[in-house]
Amino acid sequence: MTAKIILNPYSCRWKARERWPEAAAALKAAGVDFEMVESSGRGHATELAAQAVRDGFAPVVAAGGDGTVGEVVNGLAQAAGSENAPLGPFGVIPLGTANDMIHNINNPLDLAGAAAVIAAGKTRPMDVLRVNDVYFANNAALGLEPVVSTIQHEMVWAKGLFRYLLAALTGIMRNPHWDARISWDDGEFSGPMTLVTVGNGAVTGGLFYMTPHADPFDGKLTFVYGYRKTRLGTLAMLPSAMKPGAGSYVEQDDIHEIHATWLKVLLKQPSPAHADGEIFSRGLREAEFQVQPGRLQMLVP
């Protein structure tokens, strides 16, 4: 079968386009038969992925970062025809800044290793999550986290992971909060909140373990919600949000990490919302999250 490679040239501030010749050489060296197409703007990778499925390409491969992964997964879902149909096989050539999803599933980050995974064709059923009508592979959020995502997208002068950290500090200084009603499989909460973050994997932004105990193969979504009244309180939480194990911010009394199959969030004040790092709403008040266990046929070592 011929693989369809969907390249987002903008990933990693246009470095994805610069690295494409290296990626193409790795794919050829691994013996992968492929066709490449470039996306030309936001949402275009979704259209290209859906068309690739309809045209019979397999696997479909996202060449870019986590936003590209999210767009391609949405394209696979659009072309699937039903909620029960498997998605993929799906592969990734990691050309983004953080490449969180690849890190979370322990796939190789080097191009030769990624090409070898695609060539081998081995798949593992991976969970895929959905918020309202948007699918995501790694994480999504309301509250502080998408505020930070919005800020970091605007910081065109900052580079790499430094941009994520600087955006986080800026977002904390704005001290946003919301009044929320949250419900899930066997629980509910009403009151003020600073963040609601939903993970399929543990790491987001390359630095932060926002859902440190999330597992993309366990059939569950993992979400964290919590409230900090002051800027200082939120800032004090930042270092522990960068810890994957003991000492994580989810161990603190006012922060809660929960594994569930669904989550509903109602907000009194609108919040931006992101999925796989891409803002899909600037003013969301209602969000319903669901997990689709093992639906994504992920290429793995």
N, C-alpha and C positions, 0 to 999 in steps of 0.2 A: 504494500500500500504506500501511497505517497503522502507524506506529512505536509500539512499546511502550516507554515511559520508566519505568525502575525507579529510584525515588528512595530513597536511604538518608538519612533526615532527620538521622541522628546524625552524618554525616560532618562533619569540621572542627568537632567539638564543637557540633553542632546548627546551625551556620551554613548547612548545606545547605538545611535547611527554610526558613530566613530568606531565602535567595537564590532559592528556587524561583520566586516570582512573576516575578523578573527573567529567569530561564531560560525560563519559559513564554512570556513576552512575546517573547523572542528567537526561539524556535521558531516562534511564530505569524507574526512579521515575516518569517521566512525561508520561510514557506509550508509548514511541515511539518505534516502531519496526524498527530496523536498521541493516545494515551491514556496517562495517568500512573497508576502505582500505587506506594504506599509500602511499603517493607519494614518489618517490625515487630520484628526481632531478628536475632541472628546466624544465618546460614544461610537466612533467609527469602528474600533476593534470589535465591539459587540456585533455590528452588522457583518463584518468580515467573517467572524467566527460562525455565525448562523449560516451564512452562505457556504462556508467551507463544509459544514456538516451536510447541507443539502446537496452539495456537489460530490459527496462521497469521500472526502479526504479523511485519512486517519493515520496517525493521531493529529489533533489540532494542538498547536504549540504556541504559547504566549512568549514572545521575546521582549522583555521589558521588566518593569517592577511590579509591585503589588497592585497598583491601580490597573495596569494592563491585565494582570491575572484576573482581577475582578470583572473587567469588561468582557474578557473572553469567556469566562464562566457564564456570564449572563447571556452571551450569544449561544453557547451550547444549550442552555435552558430554553431559550426562545425556539430553537430548532427541534427540541426533543419531542414535542407533540403532546406529552402528558406529564403529570407530576411524578409518575412512577418510572418513567423511562430513564435508564442510566445515562450519565453524561460522560462523554469521552470515548476513547482514551484521550487523556489530556496531559501535556507536558509543559515544562517551563525552561526557557533559557534565561538565567538570571542576569539581567542587564540594568536593574534598578539601583536605587541608593541603598535601601535597607534589605530588600529581598526577604521580608519577614516570613512569608509562607514557606519558602524553600528552607530557611533556617529551622522552622518549627517542625517540619517533617523529616529533617536530617538528610535531605537531598544534597548532592554536591553543588557548591557555589562556583567552582571553576568551570570554564566553558567546555573543556575536554571531558570532564566528568558528566556534565549535563548532557552533552551529545551522546555519550556512551549509554546513559539511561534511556534516552529516546530510541537509540538503535536496538537496545535489548528488548524493549516492548513489554517489560514486566509491569503489571498494574496491581494496585491495592485499592480496595473500595474505601474512599475517604468521605467523611461527612461534608455536606455543604449546607450553609445557613442562608436564611432569607429574612429580610426586614421589609415588611409590606410587600411590594412587588420587585424588590431589588435583591439579587443573590450576592453572597460574598463567601470567600474562601477562608479568610483569616480573621478579620475582626470588623466590628462596627460600633458606633457609639452615639450617644446624645450627651449634651452638657459640655463639660470642660474640654474633653478630648477633641471633639470637632471644632470647638473654638480655637484650640491649638492648631488643628489641621488647617483651618482657614488662615491663621496668621502665618504659618510656615509656607503656604503657597504664595503668600504675598511677599515673602522675604527673598526676592530674586537675587539679591546681592550676597546672601549667605550660601555656603556650600556644605554638602554632605550631612553627616549626622549632627554637626554643630548647629545646623539650621533647626533641627527638631528640638534640641535642648534649649536654644534661645527662644524658640516659639513657645515652649512649655513655660518658661519663666515669664514671658510676656503675658500669656494667658492667665497665669496665676495672679499676676499683679492686677488684672482687671476684676478679679474676685466675683465671677458670675455664679449665680445659683438659681434654682428653679423649685417650684412646688410641684410635687409628683405624686401620682398614685401608681404603684407597681404591683402586678400580680403574676404568679407563675404556678407551676404544677400543684404545689401544696403550700403556698404561702402568699402573703401580700404585705405591702407597706404603703403608708401615706405620710407625707411630710416633706420637709425641705431636702434637696439633694444638690450635690455638686457635680456628680458624674453618674452615668450609667454606661458601662462598657461591656460589650458582648464579644466573647472570643471563641473561635474555633481552634486557635493556637495561642501560645503563651505570650509571644513577643510581638510588639508593635512599635513602629518608629525606629527600629534597630537598637533601641536603648531601654525601652520600658516593658516590664512584665505586668501588663495591665490585668490579665487573667492568668496568673502564674501556674495554675493547675489545669488549664484547658488541654484537651487531647483531641486532635482532629479525627481520631479513629474510634472514639468511645460511644458514639451515638447520642451524645448530649451537647448542648450549648452551655458555656460557662459564662456567667455574668457577675459583675461587681457593681454594687451601688454604695454610695456613702455621701456624707455631708461634712464639710468643714466651714465654719462660720467666718473665719478670718483669713486674710492673705497669709499671715504667718503660719497658721495651722496647715493650710494647703501646701505652702512652701516646705514645711517640715516633713511633709509626706513624700516629697519628690525623691529623695535619695533611696527610700525604701521601696519605691515603685520601680527601681532599677535593679532590685534583688530578686533572683528566681527562687531562692529557697528560704531558709530560716531568716527571719527579720523582714519579710515582705510586708508591704503596706496592708495587705489583706488580713494580717494578724491583729491589726489595731481594732479597738472596740467599736468604733463608729464606721468601719468599713466591712462590707459583707460580700463574700464570694460564694456563689451558689451554682450547682449543676442542675440543669432542668432540660425539658424538651420544648418548652415554649415560655414566652415572656411577653407581657403586655405593659406598655408604659403610656400613661396619660399625663400631660404637662399642662399646668395652668398658663405658663409663659412659653412662647415658642422657642425652640432651640435649633441651631444647625444640627445636621446629622450627616455622618459619613459612613461609607462602606468600603472597606479595603483602601482607606486613605483618601477616597474621592468624595467630596461633598455632593450629596444628591438632594438635599433640601436645606434652604436657609432658614426655615421657620416651621419646623415640625412640632405638632402637638400630640399626635397619636402614633405609636409604633407597635407593631406586632412582630415578634421574632419567632422563628420556627427552625428546627433542625430537620434535615432530610438525611437520615443515617446511611452511610455507605453509598451514596448516589454517584459521587464523582470518581470515575475510574482513573486514578492518579498514577502516572508513570513514576516508578520508584526503583532504586538500585536492587 
